[in-house]
Structures are given as C-alpha cells and as structure tokens.
Amino acid sequence: MLLIRRRWLLPTFCAACLIVIWYQLEAETLSNTRHHHDKSRNLPIHWKKQQEHYPVTSFIPLPSGAPMVIPKIQRQTFDSENAEEKATRESRLQAVVSSFQHSWAGYKEHAWLQDELAPVSGAFHTSFGGWGATLVDTLDTLWILGMKTEFEDAVRAIGQIDFTVLQMTTLNLFETTIRYLGGLLGAYDISEGKYDILLEKAIELGEMLYAAFDTPNRMPVTRWDWPGYLTGKPQTAHETTLVAEIGSLSLEFTRLSQLTNDPKYFDAIQRITDAFDQGQNKTLLPGMWPIVIDAAALSFTKASTFTLGGMADSLYEYLPKQHLMLGGLTPQYRNMYQKSLDVIKTNLLFRPLIKDKKDILFSGDYWRNTLNQAVLEPKGQHLTCFTGGMVGIGAKVFETPEDLAIARKLVDGCIWAYQSQVTGLMPEVFYLAACRDQGHCEWDEKQWHKGIFDQQKKEDSPSSMSSSEQVQRHIQRERLEPGFTKIADSRYILRPEAIESIFILYRITGDETLRDAAWQMFQAIEKQTRTDLANAAISDVTQQLSQKFDSMESFWLAETLKYFYLIFSDPSVVSLDDYVLNTEAHPLKRPT
C-alpha cells in the first residue's frame, strides 16, 4: 500500500540526514570558491598524472556494428504557419537572442575566462575549478544562435585554459564532466569537427578525469581530492556517493571514446553501468536506486529515499539517451530504463489537488516508514521537470505510446507550477496536496487545508491557535496558492528543466500551445531576473520583483536560453533525431 506522507518521524529524520549530506557536499565545493588565488591553501594546484595503482588489463569495447534502426523522436511534419504566425514566432526568437546577447556581453566584459559572472555586482565567481565554466558551457549555444564571430573568439580563448591547473582543492567529477567535457564535445560536434582544439582540449581534460577512476573497483572518486591524488597514494571511491554524480558520466565518456577510438573512456563508464544494472533489484525499492550508495563496497542499501529530483535525476535521464548514443546496439540501457520507469509510475507519480481540475502529474519522493510501509511524499522540485522530456523520448524510442500521455501530464504539471505563482515562476522546492484518487479529483478546500496543517505541524511549535487559524496564518505568511501546502525553497535560479521538457514535447507533438506556454515563461523570467549586466537568480517567486542574488550559473546560457531558442526555431535546428543532448544541453552527435 502506498501512503501519502503525513507525520512519519523516522523518514523525516532520514530525509534530513540526506539533505545534510547534500549540503555538506555542496559546501565542500562552495568553500573552495574564490575570486582570487588563496595562497594560504597553496592554490592553484598543478596536476600531474601519477602512476596507476589499479590499471585495467582488458577494456570493455564499444558495441560494434551498424546502428540499429531506432524510431524517430521528432514529429516528421509540422503544421505550416501563415505570415502572421511566422512573424510572431520570429519576434519571440529574436527576443531570446537579445536576452542571450545581453547576458553574454555582461560575461565578456566583467568575467571573461572566469567561471561565472556575478550579475549584480559585476564581480565573478570561481565555482568550477577556474577554467572558464561559462565560456566552455556556452560554446555550442553561440554556434546554434548563429553568433559565429563570438564562437570563434571563444574557441581562441579556449587555448588559454590549462586543465592541469585547479583553483580548488576538490574537483566535482560530475559537474566537470557535464559542463566542461560535454561543452567541448558538444561544440566540436555541432561545428562538424572543424575546430581541432575543441577535441584536443576534451582529450586533455578526459585524460585527467580518467585518473579519478583509479580505485580498487574502478568506481570513480566523484568529489576528487587533487592534493591527495598528487601524493601518489592509492585512492578509493567514497562510501557516500550521490547516484546522479556517479551515474551521469556515460554520454560524455562514450562520445570521447567514439571520437578518439580509445576504449578506456567507455570502459570506465560501462563498469559503472554494469554495477548499477546488477544492483537495480537489490535496493529497498527494486527497480530504482536510492539517492546515496556506497561506491566503495557497491552497496545499494545505504539509503531508503528514492526520487527523480536532486541527487538522482540525471542517472535516469541518461538511460534512454545512452541507448541512443550507442545506436541501440545493446539492450542494457533500454532494459534498465523500462524497469525503472515501471517502478516510477507506480510509486512516485502523483496527481495534485488543484482548483481547475487539470489532469497533471508530479514526481514526488518515496521512502518506507517505521512500519515498513511505502510512503509517497507529494513534493515538487524544479529539477524533476526534466522527467516529462525523458518519458517523452522513451515513449518514442521504445515505442510505448501510452507513456506519451504521462509525459504530457508531467510537462503540464510544471507549466501549471509556473503559472500558479504571481511572478509566473516556479519555486525550487515545494509541497502539494495530493489527490486521493488519481482518476477522479474534485477540488476540496478542506483537504487542502488539512494538507497545510499536517505539513506545518511537523515543524511548528505547539500553538494555542486553532487549526483553522494556523492554516490561514501559513497561507498568508508563505503566500500559498491553492494546492500548495508549503514552499520549502522559494528561489528561482534560472533553471532549465521545465523549458527543456516543453521543448522536447513540442518537437515530439508539434502542439503550438507548448510554444505559447514557453513564451509566457520566458517573459516572466526576463521581467523578474534581468539586471543591468545579465540575469540573476531571485530569492522568492511568491513576490513580485524579489531580491536578486549575485549569481548566474553557467546553465543559464548553456541550457535555459538554448532551449528557449530551439523551441522557437525551425524544428530541423538541432534535431533530436541527429543529436543527444546531455544534461547540460550539449548536442552530441548520434552514430549513423
């Protein structure tokens, strides 16, 4: 029996522990962030390859043979547009280009070759090693937008980046792979291999990252201690490893092997896949993997929380995409995806209680309570908005048309979450009242209020106020719109996941209402986040023109604006039947 979570103290404690782990890992990265070199920590660090302690004696080869015939993802014919419709679409496209040019100009002027522009102060952040994260992450966007001069300027600047010099003591293997390695490979592929330095730099970086796999079981050190590695001492994978970080390296390492004919990169990630494959039915929710595993012992029972949100998301996203990257030549990734999706549909998806009776879906969190009962927490995260696109791609590639309806409901859920707020923007994390019956769900204000009361009772001190008074206080204090029971994180940090899935579903269906929804989102983002220099994360989507943070992550230019551009472009631009987009939206060429 699947229960909607109320007041389970142990699961709450377990979730809190996982959140602490997450923030500790993030703090580990952020604590290394500097505007300048910190001489007291002997930064920067100069990397040099050490002798391997656990070398591979026999590499797992790339699957060989001509790619299988894989069903098309994109709709093959789109409705023709009249002159007025074309003018509207092109004006929207130009508005996206103008927004991109504004932020790119701010980065070039104030933070060139630095990781991130601080879009309020004009300073910069060294968040990802000091290798120019925004520059590398944005390369293929420049090409796609037709900014060839800017692209070539950026490519020339790539030659100044030295990946053997790090301005942090700890390297995040996952972020480095998706932003830097993916950025270089995506730019190389989208420019049709015309710029050799992009592949040269990808090899330089890949060679360095490969050293993180030198452990007894060949599982990588995902938060890599550079100073420790440079001592030459043996290293082991971490006992506490986020599954998204270890399980989302496959596309980039596979593409590097395809381009170089060097099997070691594919071998590295295939060993991870084989371990996850073997452990898929050995978890506390067979078919899915928990947020945290012990990568040293390859134990998949370290945690009991399962989600498609933060800490796990791209692990699942990469399963159908890796099937595409390998040309369908192995059934492994298809089998792992379909097995996980069956469990997701049964245990994580829920229909929220909302006023307008829309049949929408969200993906929540799952765990087991003290009675060993399955518990679904009706939680929404911006990060889970990728799910609609993933399910849509899977429905087309694996010919499961019934899943396309689920994909659309998930996409519509994220659209609703944007449109429900006064700013037109979706909160980072929130909770909803869940329908008791997914097939029939009438608005019930008492049920909504009970959801608010139950949610707040877990956190508030005892009160002399009546339950009704407490609920009204929380509605007013948190500015809760109907259906929401708590806003756990009210920020919007320029995230791309919602527009990503809207774009994918548009390319699959050709439904013009998705373009209209995208335009509403874009206008809201521009209104709430634009600064004199670029665009900035904001603190509270429940209030108009809330405080802006001095932060613009590189995915704003690499992903968010790219997806906005692509949804208003001709569907032949970066076709999903020609490219696989990694989790940072870098287009990797599919085998032909």
Secondary structure, DSSP 8 states (H G I E B T S, - for coil): -EEE-S--HHHHHHHHHHHHHHHHHHHHHHTT--SS--GGGT-SEE------SS--SS------SS-------S-S------HHHHHHHHHHHHHHHHHHHHHHHHHHHHHTTSSEE-TTTS-EE--STTS-HHHHHHHHHHHHTT-HHHHHHHHHHHTT--TTEESSSEEEHHHIIIIIIHHHHHHHHHTTT--HHHHHHHHHHHHHHHGGG-STT----SEEEHHHHHTT------SSEEHHHHHS-HHHHHHHHHHH--THHHHHHHHHHHHHHHHTTSSSSTTS--SEEBTTTTBS-S---B-SSTTTHHHHHHHHHHHHHTTT--SHHHHHHHHHHHHHHHHTEE-B--TT-----EE-EEEE-TT--EEEE-EEEGGGGHHHHHHHHHHHHTT-THHHHHHHHHHHHHHHHHHTSTTS---SEEEE-B-S-TT-----HHHHHHHHHHHHHTTS---SS-HHHHHHHHHHHHT--TTEEEEEE--B----HHHHHHHHHHHHH--HHHHHHHHHHHHHHHHHHB-SSSB--BS-TTSTT--B-S---THIIIIIHHHHHHHTS-TTTT-TTTEEE-TT--EEE---
